[in-house]
Amino acid sequence: MKTHLLPIITLFSLFITTSIFAQDFSAFQYRTVGPERGGRVTTVTGTPLLPGTFYLGASGGGVWKSDDYGTTWNNVSDGFFDTPSIGAIEIAANDPNIVYVGTGSDGLRSNVISGKGMYKSIDAGKTWKHIGLPNVGQIGAVEIDPTNHNIVWVAAIGNAFKPNKERGIYKTMDGGKNWEKVLFISEQVGFADLELLPGNPNIVYAAAWKAERKPWTIISGGTSKEGGIYKSVNGGKDWFKLKEGLPEDLIGKIDLAVSPSDSSILYAVIEAPDKEGGVYKSIDQGKTFVQTSNNKGLVNRPFYYTNIEVDPTNPDIVYSNANPLLKSVDGGKTWKRMSVPHGDNHDIWLNPNNPELLIQANDGGANVSHNGGKTWSTQFNQPTSELYQVEVDDQYPYWLYAGQQDNMTTIAVPSFPPYAIQDAGRGFIINTGGCETGPAVPKPGNHNIVYANCKGRFGVFNKLTGTEKAYYVGASNIYGHNPKDLKYRFQRVSPVHVSPHNPDVVYHGSQYLHKTDSDGYSWETISPDLTAFEEDKQVISGSPITRDITGEEYYSTLYSIQESKLVEGLIWTGSNDGVISVTKDGGKTWTNVTPNKLPKGGRVESVAPSQFNPAKAYIAVDRHLLGDPKPYFYKTTDYGESWELLSVDGNGIPADYTSRVLREDPVREGLLYAGTEYGMFVSLDDGKSWKSFQQNLPVTPITDIKIFRGDLVLSTMGRGFWILDNITSLRQPKIEELTNEPILFKPDTTIRYRFPMMRNIKFPKYPRTAVYIDYYVPEGSQGGITLEIQDTKGNPVTAIVSDSTMVDSKLEEENMNLSRTLRYVDTKLNGNPGLHRFAWNLKQKGAWDKDAKKSYKNGPMVAPGTYKAQLTVNGKSVMQEFEITMDPRIIAQGISESDIQEQLTMQNQVINLLSDARKLEADLEEQVKDLEGKKGKKATSRLEGLQSILKKLKNDEGAYPQQMLVSQISYLYYMIGQADQLPGKDAQDRYKELTTAFNAIKQEVAAF
């Protein structure tokens, strides 16, 4: 017989749905699993009006704010910004509520994300408004007039990958409603920085920079006519060039700093040839300059770094952000290295009222110092990791692996929290060999072995020992070479792929495909050059001033490798110069199958053989490094003889959402997942049409996708790993039949996972163990809905209703001890029209408690087995079966399903005993309360007798009381339910003792 839970339990809704229409996927929410470790931060700022408040701008993670001196950080740009790439942040001098942000990082790496213009907040970052300049590309600097926060200046570097007319210096007089381009040189020359003169904001300095990134080289600098320092003394109406004392020939990236304490002093760090590069100083507002230092550390990789800042209280104290962070105390003449939590430095801000309080930005995040840089706040509180790919291992719970840009090694984090960890958030990250570029590929069948990579250097990492065996193909250091002279050309992100047919077979790519079956001890080359290898692209990167060739610019290398899961030896490859190749015989013969209509030269980010048809494959090609942001997703059904473009205009993916990765679902043919520069898309019809699958994901590039154990697993270039748990419903035909009938999707098999006892962490997001139940409520439905869970015999386990009016609070409990059914209200069970998800926690009824909020809570998980879910909407019921299985780790320990059933039987016995004891205690308390006001011998005798009995049930008040019967029963319940186990002999004996004691108490009560 069903039992009703009398009190109504109201819970907050887990999933928020908007207006519903067919195939609205808002019920499916992603969760972040970290790591809680900072990635590249390119700009930081603070305000003297609120000394504990700071902002950071990440290169792929958006804008974050701290109100507690960097102890915690919260994203403030999600939901407002169209790009996660931040170039500059400025706060109004007289109002900390006014914040301007220029998007588009100024560090022009090959993975730089394009800017989308300017944003403004008038409420300290709570909300933002786009205020124009959407096409200016990367923004190097934003300056606010200290006398009027509606007057704002912007230095626009421009599009990083092609000439564009929007480069220049911009100014607004009305807070961003209208912009005027006040300085323009050419479509090849933008501006990396600008500064306003303290005390007179009509005097402006601007640093011109000719810059363009190609896949094979970095162009940073030009002739003196194409770069240099410009000055205006009338608010940008007229400009003249500063020349005296500055480099006269080639000149590259420049950053400026004006002394607030002495406005006649201007510093410039300048990229220039040989010893001309370094720091220059003017003591006459730019009329003349003197080079104070040509220390190479000041202009180390200038396209990427180049930032100078002067102490706001002392013009002789100067900071240079590059690699390393340098400080001068003598006006830029001599420099000493400063220690920071991470190398590769980009920006610094010092509080003008207390320059010992500062924030600094580097490739590991942002860090605050209270003592001038002696000690720093942590960077393990900023989930802005830039990840190149994602791999998963086959343990349970599975872990996620990737190369993290600017980290010393590849990393791994768990999909669910493991046990035996004290700091449950940021403690969940391990190193797995290789280095920042990765990948890290765990070996199938042995997750303790990880095939790791570091810019072409193959390694075998052992998690048990923490050591890595080195088996580099060619065993040659390729740094600094012209790629045409190399025997093996490896890109920084060189692919590693384990054969799905043999875990001992590993593929690795240079311009050739290499194969090992000995964990890298020996390699066999099984292909010719599978790239385009155009001669004019084989150059030493970095022109015309600074040589920079770290492997990132090696063009004509393999970038993606995949072997078909259907046919051994059917292997597809893609190169970073646009070539797709296939072999059907394990590498004996190869065919170039590049699509005829695909514009040449793009980077083949992913190849994906179909898991249903060996002739079918999918590719994603990225051409944004060539100035073409269009998405290029293709499909072939004939081994590449012909291709179909899946990202045509108007079929769902915007025209500037550069393609990153395309994967096919392993269960449903034609279900595709596409990752782009700005988010996720899904196709239910094999690419004919696409729908946004972004939901709660932040806007950031999706670099890789894995579909594993029914989960959609993502890596991003700026926000770490994300998981969408349980995509089973997408695989069912009814997902396309959301019409006038209620639908209950078949839940996926759920593993009975015991969630660790830990603090309630906010990050990463680890959902409690649950069966995800997806359902559809048709339009026009009224009233609440009911979800009932039944066991395999049809016996009810629990019933959840969405509306409190569906529970009759006057109903008496019936046969409570014999029924394990729990009926309750849960507002997470959404009865509104639309597609929804409910997470059932596998719990059955717990013990009764006089506190309605606790009553029947904390019940045990149901046993493994087959269950049924029944959804009732408007009187119409639909049912689906699902399985709950044992945790494989528990099976490995020798625990059987019968053991769990025996444990559950005893748990229910103890629950019933505890419920009876608590009810008796509550009843006696009521009787005692009634008798306390009565007089007479009989009443007094009965009162004393009941009080004596009650003391056997109930603990006394005060510290450390003797634990009486109710507490003893509760203690036993706790003891037998913390792990999957057979109840011990002592527990069984104790249950008998407690039952006997309780029966004796009942007899005493009956005697009164």
N, C-alpha and C positions, 0 to 999 in steps of 0.2 A: 504494500500500500504506500502511496506517495506521502511524503511528509513535507510540510510547508515550513519554511524559515519565516518566523513571524516578523522580525524587524526587517526593514528594507535597507539594503546595503547600496549606497550610492557611490559610484566610482567615477573618476574622471575619464573622459573619452580618450582612448589611445589614438584613434585615427579620426582625422577631421576630413569630412567630405564636403565638397563644394556642390554647386548645382550639378545635377546628375544628367548625363546623357550616355548613349551607348558607348561602351568601352572607355569609360572614365576610370583611370587607373589610380586615382588618388588614395584608394584604400590600401594600396601596396606601398609601404614606406621603407626606405633604406635606413640602415643604421651604420654609424661609423665605428670602426674597430681600431682606429689609430693608425700609426703610433702617435702618442702624445709628445711628439718631438718636433721641434721647429725645423722648418725648411727655410729657403732663401727669403730674406727680408731686404728690400731695396730702399725703403724710406721709413724714417721715424720722426716723430715730433712730440712736443709737449707744450705746456702752457704755464707760465709763472703764476697765473691766477689760481690754478689748481695744481699744486706741485706734485700730487700723487697721480695725476692723470696723464696718460701717454697713449699715442696711437702708433701702430705699425702698419706698413703696407707691404704685403708679400707679393712675390713675382707671379704666384698662381693661386694664392689663398685669400685674396681680398683684404679688407681693412678690419683690423682688430683693435680693441680698446681695453685699457687697464685703468681702473680707478684706485688701485692699491699698490702703486709703485712696482708693477710688473709681477706681483704675486699670482694674479690670475688674469687671463685674457679672454675676451668674448668677441666673437665676430659681430660686426655692426653693418656690414655691407650686403649680407645675404638677403635676397629678395628685392634688392634695389638696383644692384649693379649688373650690367650686361657683360662684364668681363672681370676676371679675378686678378688681372695684372695691374699693379699699382706703381705709378711713377713718382708721385709727390703728394704730400699731405701738408696743409697749412691751417693754422688756427688763428682767428682774428686776435690782434693784440689786445683789444679792449673788450672782447666778448667771447668767452670760451664756448659759447653755444654755436658760434659761426665757424664752420669747418668746410674747407674746399679740398677736393681730391682730384688730381689729374691721373688718369689711368694710362697704362702702358709703361711697363718697366723700362728703365733706361739702360739696363745691362743687356746688350744685344747678343745673348747666346742664341744658338740655333733653335733652342726650344722656347724662345721668348714668345709670350702671348700678346696679341695685338691689343692696343688700347681702344677705348670706345668714347673718349672725350672726357668732359668735366662733370663732376657731381658736387652738390652743395647740401649741407645740413644746417638747419637753423635751431636744432634742438640737441646739440652735442652728440650727433651720430645716431639718434633713435630712428630718424627717418631721413631719406635722401631724395633729392630731385636731380634729374639729369638736366644740365644747363648748357648743353651745346658742345661744339667742336668734335662731332662724332668721327670725323675722318682725318684728324691730325696725327693719328698713329701713336707713337710713344711720346710721353710727356716727360721732359727732363726736370722741370721746375715749375712751381707755382709760388707767387708772391702776392701778399695782400697789403695794400696801402695801410700803414698803421693809423692813419688819420681818418680813414673811411673804408670800412670793410666791403663796400660795394665796388671799390676799384681793385681789380685783380689782374695780375699779369701771368701769362703762361708761355713757357718755352717749349715749343713743339719740335721734337727731333724728326718726326715724320714716320712714314711706313718703313719698317726695318728692312724690308725685302725688295723695295722698288722705289724709283723716284716718284714723288707726288707733290703736287702744287700746294698742298696744305701745310708744308713745313714753314716755320717762321715764329715770330714773336706776336702774341695776341694780347689784347687789353679789353677789359669790359669796364664800363663806368656805372653799370646798373645791376651789379650782382649776378651777371651771367645771362641776362635777357638778350643782350646784344653784344657781339664781339667784333672787334676791328683788328685786322692784321696790320701791325704797325711797322714790321720789319720782315723783309723777304729777300733772300739772295738768289736761290735757284731751287729747282725741284730735287736736286741732289744734296742740298745743304740745309740742315735744320739747326736747332739750337738746343744745346745740352744743359744750359744753366742761365739764370739771370739773377741779379741782385739789385735791391733798392738801397739808395744811400740813406743811412740812418740820419734822421733830422730833416731830410729833404727827399721825399719819395718821387719827386719829378726827375731826379737824377737816377738813371738806370744803366746798369752794365749788362751785356748779353754776350754769351759765348757761342759762337757759330761752330758747327761740326758737320763735316761731310762724312756721312756714314751710311753703309749699306751692307747687309748680310747676304751672302750667297751660300748655297750648300757646301761649296768647295773652298770658300775663302771669306775673309773679313776685310772690308774696306773701311778704314778709319783714318780720315784725314785727307787733305788735298793741298793745293797751293795756298799761299798766303791770301790770294784773292777769294779762296773758297772757305777760309776759316779765319779764326782770330777773335778779338774782343772788340765789341762795339759799345758806344756810349751815347746816351741821350741826356740832355739837360733840360728838356722841355716836355717831359712826360711822354716821350715816344714820337713826337711830331717829326723831329729830325734826329739823324744818327751820324756819328762820325766814328772812324776806326782808330783804335789805339795801336800805335806801332812802335814807339821808341823803346828800345831795349828788349823787344819781343822777337821770337824767331822770324826770319824774313823769308824762308823758303817753305818747306813743307810744315804743316801744322795740323794737329789732330784734335782729339777730345780735350776740352778745357772745363775746369770747374773753378768757381770764384768764391771768395769770402771777403766781405767788408767788415772791418772792425767796428762794432757798436760803440766801443769806448774811445775810438779815434777814427772818425770817418774819413780822414785823409789816407788811411792805410787800406790798400786793396791787395789781396793775395790771389794768385792764380796757379793752379797746378796744370801743366801743359804737356800733352804728348807731342814730341818733336824728335827728329832724328838724333841718334847718338847722345852726346852730352848736352844737347840743347833742351832735351826733355827734363822736366823737374819743376821746382817751385820758383815762381817769380813774385817780386814784391814791389808795390808802388807806394810811395809816401806822399804823393801829390795827386791823389784821385785819378790815377791812370795816365797822367801826362808822360811819365817815364817809369820804366820798370828796370829792376836789377834781378838777375837770377841769384837766388840765395843758396840753392842746392840742386845738384843733378843726381842725387841718390836714386838708384834704380828702383828701390822699393816704393818710391813715390809715383812711378808710372808703370807699375807692374800690370800687364794686361789692361791697358787703358780703356779699351772698348767696354770692358766689364766693370772696372772699378772707377777710379778718378773722382775723388771727392775730398774737398778740403774745407775745414771749418776753423774759425778763430774763437778763442775764449771771449765771451761777451764782456768780461771785466778787465782783460789784460791783452793788449794787441800783440804781445810777444809770444803768447802761448797759442800754438797752432797744432791742429790734428790733421793727419792724412789717412783716409780710409782706402786701403788697397790690400795687398798681401805682402807685408803685414800691416797692422794698425800702428802708425808712427806718431810720435809727439815731439814737438819742438818747444823749447822754452826761451829761445833766443832769436825770435823773429824769423824762423825758418832756415837758419844756418845749419844747425846740427839736429839730428833726429835720433830718437831712441824708440825701440820697440815696446809696445804695450801688450800685456797679456789679456786676451779675451777668450770667452768660452769656445769660440770657433774661428777658424781662419776665413779668408775671403771677405773683406769688409767693404761696406757700401755707404753707410751714412752714420751721422752722429748729431745729437742735439744736446745742448747744455743749457741748464736753467740760468737765465740772465741774472737772477737774484742770488743764485748759489750754484756756480759752475761745477762744484763737486758732485751735484746731483745731475746725472746725465743718462741718456739712453743711446745705445749703439746698435747698429744693424749689421748683420753678416749672413753668411750662407747657412748658419744654424739657427737663425731666428733673431729675436731682439732681446737685449739684456740691459737691465737698469743697474746703475751703480750709485751709491750714496757717498762714496769716498774717492771720487775722481778716478775710478777704474781699478782700484786695488782689489775689490771683490765685486761680484756681479750676481744678479738674480738668475734663476734657472731658465733654461730654454726648453725644459721638459714640461711645458704647460701650454704649448702652441701647436696644435695639430695641423701643421701646414706643410707636411712632407710632400716632396715632389717625387713621385714614383714612376719608373719607366715601364713596369709590367707587373703582372701578378701571376704567381704559380701557387698551387695548393698541394699539400701532401695528403697521404691516405690514412693518417692516424685519426682517432676520434677523441675529442673534437679536432677538426682539421686546422692547420695553421696556414697563414698567407705569407708569401715570400716576394721580395722585390729588391731591385737596386734603388736606393734613394739618392737622388742628386745631392751632392755635397756631404754625404756621409762617408765614413772611412770604409765601411763594409756594407754588404747587402744585409737585409734585415728580415725578421719574421715576427709576426704577431698572431695570437690565437683567435679563432672565430668565436669561441666561448671561453669564459675564464677557467683556467686550470685551478686545481687546489694548491695549497701550500704556498700561497703568496700573501705577504702582509700588505704591501702597497698595491692595491688591486688595479689601479689605473695605469700609471706610466711604468709600473714594474713589468708589464707584459710586453717586452720587446727583447729579442736576442739577436746577436750577430751570426751571420751564416756564410762568411767568407766573401771572396771577391772584393769588389769595391763599389763605389757609388753608382756606376752605370749598370751593373748586373748583366744578365739576369742571375737569379738563384733558383735552381730547379732541383727539388727534392727527388731522390731516387724512388721510384715506385717499389713498394715492398720493404723499404728500409729508409724511413724518413730521417734517420740520423746521418745519412750521407746526402750532401747537397753539392750538386754540380754548379760551381760559381764562376763568375766571369768578372774580369776587370780590364775593360778597354782592350779586349782581345786576348787577355791572358787567362787561360782555362785553369781552374783549380778544382780539387775535390776536398770539400770541407767536411770534417767529422764533428758533429755537435757534441759527442761524448767527450772528446779530447780537446776540442777547440782549436785543432790544428788543421792546416790546409796543405795538401800535396799539390805541387805546381807541375803542370804538364802543358806548357805553352806550345802551341803549334808553331813550329819554326824557331822557337827559343831565341827570338831576336827582338831587341828593343826598337820599336817602330817610331818612337817620338822624334819629331823634328825633321823627318825625312820628306822628300818629295815623294808622293805616293807612287809615281811612275817607276821609281827605283826600288820599290819594295817587292820582295818575293811574295809576301802575303800581306794584303791590305785588310786590316781589321778596323772597323768603326768603333767608336767608344762604346756603343751599345751593340755588341756583337751577339748574334742569336745562338742559343743553346737549346737543343730539342732532344728529348728522350723518345725513342721509338715506342709507339703504343703496343708493338708486338713483342718487344724484347727489352726489358729494363736495363740490360747490359749494353745496349746499342745507343750511342749518343752521337748526335750530329752537331756540328759547329761550323760557323761560316766566316770566311774571309771573302775574297772574290770567288773562291772555290767552296765547294761543300766538302767538309772533312767528316770522317767517321771513325769512331773507336768502339771496340767491344771489350776494352781492358781498362776502363775508368781513366782513359787519357794516357796510359803508359805508352801506347803507340797509336799513331794516326794514319789513316789511309785517305788520300784525296780521291774523291769519286765523281769529280765533275771537271769540265773546263771552266774558264772564266765565265760566270753567269751574269755579268754586268755589261753595261753599254761601253764603259771605258773610253770616253771621248778624250782625246789628247789634250784639248785646251782646258779641261777641268782638272788635269793632274798637275797641280802647282803647289808650291809652298805657301801655305795660308798666311794672310796678314800683309796688307799693303795699304798705302805705299810706305808706311813708317815702321810698324811694329810686327815682327814675325810672331805668329801664334799658331802652332801646329801640334795639337795635343791628341789628334786622332778624331776629334769631333768633326773636322772638316774633310776627312778622307772620304772622297766621293768614289762611287763605283765599288761598293762592297755589298755583301748580302746583309739584309736587314730582317728577314723573316724566313723561317723554315718550318714546314709541317709535313709529316707523313700521314697518309690516309689510315684511318682506323679500320677501314674495310679491306684494303689490299696492301699487303706488305710489299715494300719497295716502290710504291706509288708516292712520290715525294714532290712537293711544290716548294719553290723558293721565290722570294722577291728581293730585289736589290734597292739600295737607296738612290739609284739613278734611274729607276722606272722600269726595270726588266722583270718579267715573270717567266719562270721556267718550270718545266715538269719532266720527270722521268718516270717511266712505268716499270723499269727493270732494275731498280736499286742503284741507278747511277751509271749504268753501262752506256745508255744513250740518253740524250737530252734534247728537248725542243723548246725554243723560245716562243712563248704563247702570249706575249704582250698584246693587249687589245689594240687594234689598229687605230681606233679613234681616241685613244688615251694620249693627251699631250705628253710629250716626252719629258724625262728628267725628274719626275716626282719620286718621293720616297714611299716604297711599298711597306706601309706600316704593319700590315697583317695579311697573311694568306690563311684560308680556312677550308680544308677539304670537307666536303659534305659527309655526314655520318649515315647517309641513306643511299647515296648514289655515287659510285666511284668516279663517274665522269663529271661530277658537279663540284664546283669550288667557288669560293667568294674571296674577293680582295678589297682592301682599303688602301687608297693611294693619297698621299699628302703632298700637295704642291705649294703650300703657303710660303715655303722658303724661296720659291721662285716668283713670289708676288701674286700667286693665284690662290685665293682662299676657298675656292669651290670644293665641295665634297665629291670625291670620286669613289663610289662603291659600285663594284661590278660583280656579275655572276656569269659563270659558264656552265653548260650542261653537256659539253662535248670535249672535255679535256683541254679546253682553252682554244679550240679552233675558232670559236666565236664567243663574243661576250655581250652581255646586256648591261647597260648603265642603270643602276637602281636608284640613283640620286638625281633624277631629272627635275627640272623646274616644276614646282607646284605639287609634288607628290609627298610633301610633308617635312623635308629637311631644308632649312633655309640655305640660301645660296652662298653665304659666307661662313657656314659651319664646317670648317675643314674636317675631312674624314680622318679618323684615328684608328678605329678597329671595328671589324665586322665578324660576328660569330653566329653560327647556326645552333639552334636548340638541339640537344642530343636525343630528345624524346619525340618531339613533334616536328616533322618536316615542314619547312616553310615558315617556321617561327624564327625570326631573325632579331638580333640585338646589335645596334650600331652605336658606337661611341664617337663623339665628335669633339671639336675644340671647345664647345660650350655646353655639352651635355649629352644625354641619352635619348635614343629613339628605339621603337619596336615596330616590327612589321609582322602581321598575321597572315600575309599573302605572298610570302617569298620575295618581298622587296618591291611589289607593285605600288604599295602605299605605305607611308610611315606615320606614326603618331608619337608625340612627345612621351617619353617615359622618364621624365625628370623628377616628378613628385617633389620630395623634400631634399633632393640632392642640391648642393650648392653649385653655382655656375663655375665650372673648372674643367679643363680637358680630361676626357676619359681616355686613358692611355692603353688599357687592356681590359679584357673581359674573360672570365671563366664561368662556366656553368657546371656546378659540382654539387652532388647530393641534393638536387632540387633547389639550390641557392644560386642567385646571380651575384657574382663576386667581381668587384671593380677595383682598379687602381686609378689614381688621378694624379695630375701634375700640379699639386698644390694643396690637396686636402686629404692625403693618405688613402687608406682602404675603406671601401663601403660594401655592405652586403644587403641584398634584398632576400630575406628568408622566404623560402618556399614559393616557387613560381609555378606550382602544379596547376593552378587554375588557368594560367595562360595556355597550357597544353591541351585543354579540354575544349571541344567544339562549342560548348554552350557559351564560351566567352564572347562569341560573335552572335549570340541569340538572346540578348538582353532586351526582352520585349514586354509582354503583358503577364507573364507567369513568373512566380517565384522560382529561383534557381538555388540549389545547394550544390556547390562544387565538391567533388570527391577530395577529402583531405589526404595529404601525403602521409606516408608512413612516418611515424614520429618515434624517435629514440627516447627512452625513459631516462632522462639525464638529471642527476641530482645536482642542483645549482649550489655552488659553494657558499658557505656562510661568510659574508664579507660586508664591509660598510657599503652604504648605498651610494655608489659612485655615479657621477654624472657623465663621466667619460672614461673609457669608451662605452658604447651602448651595448649592453649584454642583456637581451630579453630573458626573462625567466622561462623555464621549460614549459612548453605549450604545444597543443595541437592547433595549427592555424586552420580556421574554418572560414572559407570564403563563401559569400552568399549574395544573392541579388533580390532586392525588394522592388517590385514593379511600381510604376507611377500609379497614383490613385489609391495606394494602400492606406488604410486607416487603422488606428489602434496599435497596440504593441505586437511584438512577435515573441515566439517561444523557441528556444533551442534545447532539446532534450538529448542527453547522452545515455545510451543503453549498452549493456554488455552483450556478449554474443548470444545469450539466451533471450534477449529482449527485456531483461530486467532493467528498470531505470537506475542510473547511477547518480545523475544530477540533472536539474532542469533550471534553465536560466531564462528570465523574462526581461523584456526591455522596458516595461512600463510598470510603475508601482501599483497602478490600479488593477493589475492582473494578479496581485497577491491579496488574498483575503486575510487580513491580520486578525480576524476574530476566530479563524479556524483553530481548533484544538489540535495539538500534536497527537498522532495516533501511531501506536506500535513503533515508537522511536527506536527501541532497542533492536528490533528485528529488521528495520529498514536502513539502508545506507544512502537513501536518496536525499538530496539537498535541493531545495527549491528557493531561488533567491532572485533579487533584482540586480541587474548590472547594466548601467547606462553605456558601457562599452559595446553592448549588443545593440547596435544602431538599427532602429526600426524605420528610419526614413527611407524614402525611395532612393535606390541607387545600389552600387556595388560596394560591399563592405567586407571587412575581415574581423573575426573575433578570435581571440587567443584563449582557448580553454586550458586551464593549468593542470589538468590531469588529476585534480584533487577530488576526493570524495568527502563525505561528511566527517567533521571532527567532533569533539566533545561539546556538550551543552555548557553554557556559561550564563550566569545571571546578568552579566554585562552584554547587552544585545549586540554591541559592536564586535564582541569576541566570540559570541555563540556560534558553534558549529564550524568555526575556522580551524585552520592548522590540521586539517585531515590528511591522511596519508595518500600518496599517489596510488592510483589504481594499478593493478597487476598488468604485465604484458598480455596481449591478446587482441582479439578482434572486437571492435566496438562499432556502434552505429550512432550517427548523428541525425536527428530529425528536426527539421525546421518547419514551423507552422506560421503561416502568414495569411491573414484574413480567413482563417478556418481551413486553409489548404495546406497539407503537409507533404514534404518531400524528404527523402531519406538517402543517406550515403553510408557505406561501410568504410572503415579505416583500420589500420593496424598500429598498435603500440608495441615496440620491440625493446628488448633488453639493451642496455649499454654494453657495447662489445668489450669494454674494459672489465666489466663485471663478469662476463662470460669467461674471459681469460683468467679470472681469479678462481674459477670453479663453481661459481654460483649458478644455480639452475632456476628455471621458472617456477618449479615446485617449491624451491626454497623461498622465493619471494612470496608465493601464495601462502606458505605456512607463516611467514612473517606477517603478512597482511591480515591473516586470520587472527593472530594474536593481537595485532594492533587494534583491530575492531573490538576484540574482547575487552581490552584495556580501555578503549574509548567508551564503551558502554558502561563499564564499571565506574569510570571517572564521571560520566554524565549522571549516573544514579547517585553517586556520592555528593556531587555538587548540588543536585536537586534536593537531596535530603538536608544538606547543610543550609540551603536557602530556605527550605520549609521550616527547619528548626529555628532559624534566625527570626522568621516572621512570628512563630509561636512565642518565642522569648520576648519579642518586642510587644506583643499583645499582653503578655502576662506581667510585664514590668510595671504596669500602671494599676494592677489589681491587688486587692488585699485579701487576707484570709489565709488560713493554714494550707488549705488544699492548693490554692494558687501559688503560695510561696513554695510548697513542697515540689509542685510540678515545675516551677521555674528553676529551682535549684537542680532538679534532676535533669531537665533539658540542657541547662547550662553545662552540667558535668558531661553529658553526652556530646554536646557541641564541641567541647574542648578536645575530644578525641578525633573529631573531624577537622577542626580548624586550628591554624596556627595562632598563637598569642600575638599581640601587637608588640612592637619594639624590635630592637636589633637582634639578629641571629636567633630567632625563636626556634624551639624544637619543632621539627617538621612532623606534622600529624598526618592523618590518613589521606586526606585529599591531596596534599602536597606529595605524599609518598606515591600515590597512584600516578600523579602527573609526572613525577620523576621517572617512574618505570616506563611511561609512554615515551618520554624523551629518549630514554636509554635504548629502546628497541627500534627507534625510527631514524637514526642518523645516517645509516648506511644500509645498503642491500646486504642482508645477512640472515642466517638462521638465528632465531632468538636463543640465547644461551640457557643452559640448565638452571643457572641461578635466577635468571629472569622468569623462567617458567615456574620455578618454585615460589618466587616472590609473588607472582600473580595469584597463586593459590592461597598464600598467606594473607594477602590483602583482601581477597574475596571472602575468606573466612572471617577476617576482622570486620569487614563491612556487614556481613550477614549478622554477626553478633551485635553490632550497633543497632541494626534494624530491629532485632529482637528486643533490645533494651528500650527502644522508642515505643515498640508495640506494648510493652509492659506498662507504660504510662497511660 
